[in-house]
Amino acid sequence: MIKTITTIVLCCFLAGFVFGQDEETNFSQVYRPQYHFTSPQNWIGSPSGVIYSEKDSLYHLFYEQSTVDVTPVYLNMGHAVSPDLVHWNCLPVALEPDDNTRDLYKCTIRAGSVLVDHQNRLGKQLGDQPSWLMFYTSVECGIRLAYSTDAGKNWVKYGGNPLIPFKADENARSPKVFWYDAGQCYVMVLARNPESSDIPEGISFYTSGNLIDWTYQSHYIGPKGSPDMFQLPVNNHLDETYWVVTDSLGSYMVGQFDGKRFKPETELLSGVSGTFRGAKTFAVADEKGTSRVLQLASIGDAQQPDMPFAGQLSIPVELKLRTYPEGIRLVKQPIEALEQLQRKVISITDKNIIPGLNKNPIKRIKGDCFRLKGTFGLKSVSSFGFVIRVGKTGEGTEIRYDATRQQLFCLGATASLPPEDGKIKLDIWVDRSSVEIFANDGKVVMSSVFTPVIDAEDCVLYNTGGELYIENLEIYPLESVYGEGKK
């Protein structure tokens, strides 16, 4: 009886979806992000990753997507392409739920990872085009594999699925698969609860030579939820590299990996505050051929008022390891391609601000999409910050730095942020319903969604308790990726 009701509900959802696809998408909605990725309609969740295709010179993004509602039901694997990781075009879904399910949850698709099978280990390559592989979680149906022989246009589910059968007590999920060159094998990292109830949840490591048969190697307790793992040089020194493990909330550990076991050299560190979830990394080559590690994540999956979509992804960032007095830390910086959205800059330099004696120094700034990038000398100030998207009655969203506590606050999130040489650096990206903050060159990051008052476009810079020195502050209005005609 329950399955019958579920099928009826799903059919109603599908009927509504087919009708909705005939309507032209409106990208000018008041809460539609103008440069953060969203689906034209319905819900999106975490990304599975990105593959760059030399065949069409496009980046291919894969992500969790509902085709029926603005909630995470009947999930497929969404597919979008971009020439620059900024301007995206949504394509038909790459994968539909498994086993011809009509259930809203069972055997539907959750995020995993994607890669190019350069060595043809799976044996599916046709001609000179390496096959693409997608590892994913089929809800209550195991860890599964699909492949594409035409650069992502069409996908075939592997006939021997599941690779790792579903066990309710283990709840293995979110597979991240990558090539481990030193061991000449592939590694799969899974969120998992081991069979023994005495061993807490964490991440498990498996290895394979053919991408089909996977051997369990070890389990590490600590990180929870969707894992990721990647290798980075320290301070850009290619002869000194470490492995980084991240969890679903953006926390991370730095350490060593021998292909079977991870040995951390840091504790679990907070990487991002706010609504950041389920990040995935991918490697791209720069102009010199050097590999760079980039990252995308979900920064919120709730529906905004009266909007036909739910969920948005972060702006893409580049990851690096830097040495600080307290040890090696992961830093994040927005990719340079985003700067193409910047309009004429408004600059303030070498200016002292006294509480109560100066009017708002950025009162000229109005808009719903802009970037604030500045370096601030603390002098005698107790706190300072910005109030963004301020309405006619004075309400807005506050970004505040407490110099006494050395903490950054925004939308309920708090992060420790000690000054460096008596200064605080802030790089703030404001969109119509989200804000991302990169503090002290990306050592501290906050990503959150918010619901501003409609038509609230003012911005305020304030300080309390003492003098604030603006060494430099650059303010850039940001263009819509959808063009002026749709903004």
C-alpha positions in Angstrom: 0.0 0.0 0.0 2.8 2.4 0.9 4.7 1.7 -2.4 1.4 2.3 -4.3 1.0 5.7 -2.7 4.6 6.6 -3.3 4.3 5.7 -7.0 1.1 7.8 -7.3 2.9 10.7 -5.7 5.9 10.3 -7.9 3.8 10.2 -11.1 2.1 13.5 -10.0 5.6 15.0 -9.5 6.8 13.8 -12.9 3.7 15.2 -14.6 4.3 18.6 -13.1 8.0 18.5 -14.1 7.2 17.7 -17.8 4.8 20.6 -17.9 7.3 23.0 -16.3 10.1 22.2 -18.8 8.1 23.9 -21.5 8.3 27.2 -19.8 11.2 29.6 -20.3 13.3 29.9 -17.3 13.3 33.3 -15.5 16.7 34.2 -14.3 15.7 37.6 -13.0 13.9 36.3 -9.9 14.6 38.4 -6.8 16.4 35.5 -5.0 18.0 33.8 -8.1 21.8 33.9 -7.6 23.4 35.7 -10.6 26.8 34.0 -10.5 26.4 31.0 -8.2 25.3 27.9 -10.1 21.6 26.9 -9.7 19.3 24.6 -11.6 16.6 26.4 -13.7 14.1 24.6 -11.5 13.8 22.0 -8.8 16.4 20.9 -6.1 20.1 20.5 -6.4 22.5 19.2 -3.8 26.2 18.3 -3.7 28.5 18.1 -6.7 30.1 14.8 -7.8 32.9 16.6 -9.6 34.0 18.2 -12.8 35.7 16.8 -15.9 37.4 19.0 -18.5 36.8 17.7 -22.1 39.4 18.5 -24.7 36.9 17.3 -27.3 34.5 20.2 -26.8 36.8 22.5 -24.7 34.1 22.5 -21.9 34.0 21.7 -18.2 31.4 19.1 -17.4 29.8 19.4 -14.0 27.8 16.5 -12.4 25.6 17.1 -9.3 22.6 15.7 -7.4 19.4 16.9 -8.9 15.7 16.2 -8.3 13.7 16.3 -11.5 10.4 16.5 -9.7 10.5 18.9 -6.7 12.3 21.6 -4.7 13.1 18.9 -2.1 15.7 16.1 -2.3 13.4 13.4 -3.7 13.8 11.2 -6.8 17.3 12.3 -7.3 19.1 12.0 -10.6 22.7 13.0 -11.6 22.5 16.4 -13.1 24.8 17.6 -15.9 25.9 21.1 -16.9 28.8 22.5 -19.1 30.9 25.7 -19.0 33.8 27.1 -21.0 35.2 28.9 -17.9 33.6 27.5 -14.7 31.6 30.7 -14.4 29.0 30.6 -17.2 27.0 27.3 -17.1 24.5 25.7 -19.4 22.3 22.9 -18.0 22.0 19.7 -20.1 19.6 16.7 -19.7 20.4 14.6 -16.7 23.3 12.2 -17.0 21.9 9.4 -14.9 18.4 8.5 -13.8 17.6 6.4 -10.7 18.5 2.7 -10.7 16.5 -0.5 -11.1 13.6 1.4 -12.8 12.6 2.6 -9.3 9.5 4.6 -8.8 10.3 5.2 -5.2 11.1 8.7 -4.1 14.3 7.6 -2.3 15.3 4.0 -2.7 17.8 3.4 -5.6 17.9 7.1 -6.4 21.3 8.8 -7.0 23.5 10.6 -4.5 26.8 12.2 -5.2 30.1 10.4 -5.7 32.9 11.2 -8.0 33.9 11.3 -11.7 37.2 10.7 -13.5 38.7 9.9 -16.9 39.9 6.3 -17.4 43.2 7.3 -19.2 44.6 3.8 -18.9 41.5 2.1 -20.0 41.5 -0.1 -16.9 37.7 -0.6 -17.2 38.2 -1.7 -20.8 35.4 0.4 -22.3 37.3 2.9 -24.4 36.3 3.3 -28.0 38.9 4.6 -30.4 41.1 7.4 -29.1 38.5 8.8 -26.7 39.1 7.7 -23.1 36.0 6.6 -21.3 34.6 8.7 -18.4 33.6 7.0 -15.2 31.1 8.0 -12.6 31.0 6.4 -9.1 27.9 7.1 -7.1 25.7 6.1 -4.2 22.5 4.4 -5.1 20.4 4.9 -2.0 20.0 1.6 -0.2 21.2 -0.1 -3.4 25.0 0.0 -3.0 28.0 1.8 -4.5 27.6 1.8 -8.3 29.5 2.7 -11.5 28.5 4.1 -14.8 30.6 5.0 -17.9 30.5 7.1 -21.0 32.4 6.5 -24.2 31.4 9.7 -25.9 32.7 12.4 -23.5 29.7 12.5 -21.2 26.9 12.7 -23.8 25.5 9.3 -23.0 26.1 7.1 -19.9 25.8 3.3 -19.5 25.4 1.7 -16.0 27.9 -1.1 -15.4 26.2 -4.5 -15.7 27.9 -5.9 -12.6 26.6 -3.2 -10.2 26.8 -2.8 -7.3 30.5 -2.7 -6.8 30.0 -2.6 -3.0 26.6 -4.0 -1.9 24.4 -2.1 0.4 24.5 -3.1 4.1 22.1 -1.2 6.4 24.5 -1.3 9.4 27.4 0.1 7.3 25.7 2.8 5.2 28.7 3.1 2.9 28.2 6.2 0.7 29.8 9.1 -1.2 32.6 7.3 -3.1 35.6 9.4 -4.0 37.9 7.5 -6.5 41.3 8.7 -7.7 44.5 7.3 -9.2 47.3 6.6 -6.8 50.4 6.8 -8.9 52.9 5.4 -6.3 50.9 2.2 -6.0 49.8 2.0 -9.6 46.2 1.5 -8.4 42.9 3.3 -7.9 41.8 4.3 -4.4 38.2 4.6 -3.2 37.4 6.7 -0.1 34.0 6.1 1.4 32.0 7.4 4.3 31.2 4.3 6.3 30.1 2.7 9.5 32.2 -0.5 10.0 30.4 -3.7 10.7 31.6 -3.7 14.3 29.5 -1.5 16.5 32.6 -0.8 18.6 34.2 1.2 15.7 32.7 4.7 15.1 31.8 6.2 11.8 34.6 7.5 9.7 36.1 7.0 6.3 37.2 3.6 4.7 39.9 3.1 2.1 39.6 0.5 -0.7 42.0 -0.2 -3.6 41.5 -1.7 -7.1 43.5 -2.4 -10.3 40.5 -2.7 -12.6 37.9 -0.3 -11.1 35.5 -3.2 -10.5 37.0 -5.4 -7.8 37.7 -3.4 -4.6 39.7 -4.6 -1.7 39.2 -3.1 1.8 42.4 -1.7 3.3 41.7 0.5 6.4 39.3 2.7 8.3 40.0 6.0 9.9 37.8 7.4 12.6 37.0 11.1 12.7 35.8 12.7 9.5 32.1 12.2 8.9 29.9 12.4 5.8 30.9 12.9 2.2 34.7 12.6 2.1 37.2 14.0 -0.4 41.0 13.4 -0.7 43.7 15.1 -2.7 47.4 15.8 -2.7 48.9 19.3 -2.6 52.4 20.9 -2.5 53.3 23.1 0.5 54.0 26.7 -0.4 54.0 25.7 -4.1 57.1 23.5 -3.5 56.5 20.5 -5.7 59.1 18.5 -3.8 57.1 18.7 -0.6 53.6 17.4 -0.8 50.9 16.3 1.7 47.6 14.6 1.4 44.4 16.3 2.6 41.2 14.6 3.7 38.0 16.6 4.0 34.6 15.8 5.4 31.1 16.8 4.4 31.2 20.1 6.5 34.5 21.2 5.1 36.7 20.2 8.0 40.1 18.8 7.0 43.2 17.0 8.1 46.7 17.1 6.6 49.0 14.1 6.6 50.6 11.2 4.7 49.1 8.4 2.7 50.7 5.2 1.6 47.9 4.0 -0.7 46.3 2.0 2.1 46.3 4.1 5.3 46.1 7.7 6.0 48.3 9.1 8.8 47.3 12.6 9.9 49.8 15.1 11.0 47.1 17.7 12.1 43.9 17.4 14.1 40.6 17.8 12.4 40.6 21.5 11.5 37.7 23.7 10.7 37.9 24.7 7.0 34.6 26.5 6.3 31.8 27.9 8.4 28.2 28.4 7.4 26.0 26.3 5.2 28.9 24.8 3.2 28.4 21.0 2.5 29.6 18.1 0.4 32.6 19.6 -1.4 34.4 17.9 -4.3 37.7 18.7 -5.8 39.0 18.4 -9.4 42.3 19.0 -11.1 42.9 21.4 -14.0 46.1 22.4 -15.7 47.2 26.0 -15.9 48.9 27.7 -18.9 52.3 26.1 -17.8 50.8 22.7 -17.5 51.0 22.7 -13.7 48.1 20.9 -12.0 45.8 23.1 -9.9 43.2 21.7 -7.4 39.8 23.4 -7.6 36.8 22.9 -5.4 33.0 23.2 -5.6 30.4 22.6 -2.9 26.8 23.0 -2.0 26.3 26.2 0.1 22.6 25.7 0.8 19.8 23.5 -0.5 16.6 25.1 0.9 14.0 26.8 -1.3 13.9 30.6 -1.2 10.4 32.2 -0.9 8.3 31.6 -4.0 11.3 30.4 -6.1 11.0 27.4 -8.5 14.5 26.2 -7.5 16.3 25.1 -4.4 20.0 24.9 -3.7 23.1 26.6 -5.1 26.8 25.8 -5.4 29.7 27.8 -4.2 31.9 29.8 -6.4 34.8 27.7 -7.6 38.0 28.1 -5.5 41.6 27.0 -5.8 43.1 25.1 -2.9 46.6 25.5 -1.6 48.7 24.5 1.4 50.5 27.2 3.3 52.8 27.2 6.3 51.9 29.2 9.3 53.5 29.4 12.8 50.9 26.9 14.1 51.5 24.5 11.2 50.3 23.7 7.7 46.9 25.0 6.8 44.5 24.7 3.8 43.7 28.0 2.1 41.1 28.8 -0.6 41.0 31.6 -3.2 38.2 32.4 -5.7 39.4 31.5 -9.2 40.6 34.3 -11.4 37.9 33.6 -14.1 35.4 35.2 -11.8 37.1 38.6 -12.2 35.5 38.9 -15.7 32.3 39.7 -13.9 33.7 42.8 -12.2 32.6 46.2 -13.4 34.4 49.5 -12.7 36.0 49.5 -9.4 35.4 52.0 -6.6 38.4 52.4 -4.4 39.2 53.8 -0.9 42.8 53.9 0.3 44.8 55.2 3.2 41.7 56.4 5.3 41.2 56.5 9.0 37.6 56.0 10.3 36.6 57.4 13.7 33.4 55.9 15.3 30.5 58.4 15.2 32.4 61.2 13.4 32.4 59.9 9.8 29.4 59.1 7.6 29.2 55.7 6.0 32.3 55.7 3.6 30.7 53.3 1.1 27.3 54.9 0.9 27.7 55.1 -2.9 27.5 51.4 -3.1 24.1 50.0 -4.1 23.2 46.7 -5.6 22.5 43.0 -5.0 25.7 41.5 -6.5 29.1 42.9 -5.6 32.6 42.1 -4.3 34.2 43.9 -1.4 38.0 43.3 -1.1 40.1 45.1 1.5 42.9 45.3 4.0 42.1 46.9 7.4 44.5 48.0 10.1 42.9 47.4 13.5 44.5 50.3 15.4 42.3 50.9 18.5 39.0 49.5 17.0 36.9 47.1 19.1 34.9 45.8 16.1 34.2 46.7 12.5 32.2 45.2 9.7 29.7 45.6 6.9 26.0 45.5 6.8 25.0 44.3 3.3 21.6 44.5 1.5 20.3 47.2 3.8 16.7 48.1 3.3 14.8 51.4 3.8 14.1 50.6 7.4 17.7 49.8 8.2 17.6 46.0 8.3 20.3 44.1 6.6 22.8 41.3 7.0 25.9 41.9 9.2 29.4 40.7 8.6 31.3 41.6 11.8 34.9 41.2 13.0 35.4 41.4 16.8 38.9 42.6 17.3 38.8 41.9 21.1 37.8 38.3 20.6 39.6 37.9 17.3 36.5 36.3 15.7 34.5 36.7 12.5 30.7 36.5 12.6 28.1 36.2 9.8 24.6 34.7 9.6 25.0 32.7 12.8 28.5 31.3 11.9 31.6 32.1 14.0 35.2 31.6 13.1 38.5 32.3 14.9 40.5 35.0 12.9 43.7 36.3 14.5 45.1 39.4 12.8 48.3 39.1 10.8 50.7 42.0 11.4 47.8 43.9 13.0 45.7 43.6 9.9 42.6 41.8 8.7 42.0 41.0 5.0 38.5 40.4 3.8 37.3 39.3 0.3 33.5 39.2 0.3 31.3 38.0 -2.6 27.7 39.0 -2.3 25.0 37.4 -4.5 21.2 37.8 -4.5 20.8 35.1 -1.8 24.2 34.1 -0.7 27.5 35.5 0.6 31.0 34.0 0.7 33.8 35.4 2.7 37.5 34.7 2.3 39.5 36.1 5.2 43.2 36.5 5.5 43.9 35.2 2.0 41.5 32.3 2.4 42.7 30.9 5.6 39.2 31.3 7.0 36.2 30.9 4.8 32.4 31.4 5.4 29.8 30.4 2.9 26.1 31.0 3.7 22.7 31.6 2.1 20.3 34.4 3.3 17.0 35.9 2.4 17.4 39.7 2.1 14.5 42.2 2.0 13.4 42.7 -1.6 14.9 45.8 -3.2 17.4 46.2 -0.3 20.5 47.4 -2.0 22.5 49.7 0.4 25.7 48.8 2.1 27.3 50.1 5.3 30.8 50.0 6.6 31.0 50.7 10.4 33.5 50.5 13.3 33.1 50.7 17.1 35.2 51.5 20.1 38.1 53.1 18.3 39.9 54.0 15.1 39.9 51.7 12.0 42.5 52.2 9.2 41.4 51.3 5.7 44.7 50.5 4.0 42.8 49.7 0.8 39.2 48.7 -0.1 38.1 47.8 -3.6 34.4 47.5 -4.4 33.3 45.8 -7.6 29.7 45.6 -8.9 29.3 42.2 -10.5 27.6 41.4 -13.7 25.1 38.6 -14.1 26.3 35.5 -15.9 22.9 35.5 -17.6 23.4 38.8 -19.4 21.8 42.1 -18.9 18.7 41.0 -20.6 17.9 38.4 -18.0 19.2 40.1 -14.9 
